[in-house]
């Protein structure tokens, strides 16, 4: 297991992120990782089966961490100051059009 370096520690978090937002690709990753771990525990040479799954799970974890940080940095979470609210947010009353007198020359 010393061949995996830091991916061995990050992989369970990435496997956990695969359970959110299910799709066919994530389901394949979950099944492939579990089956790969089962068979790689039986024989050391079968570590070649689990290494791609470990790399993809670690990448999924790093992707979710980076996406979370970018979203947190770019979010506009400052509360609005009282009294400086935009007028576009308040609905305006629609006034009826002004009444014009009927044109001259027509009978009433």
SULURGI-V325297 format. One line per field, one symbol per residue. phi: phi as a letter, one per 30 degrees, with the letter a starting at -180 (. if undefined). A space follows every 50 residues. Layout:
phi: ???
This chain:
phi: .ddchdddddeddddddddcidbdddddddddddddddddddbddddddc dddddddddddddddddddddddcdccdddddjcdddddddcdccddddc ddddjcdd
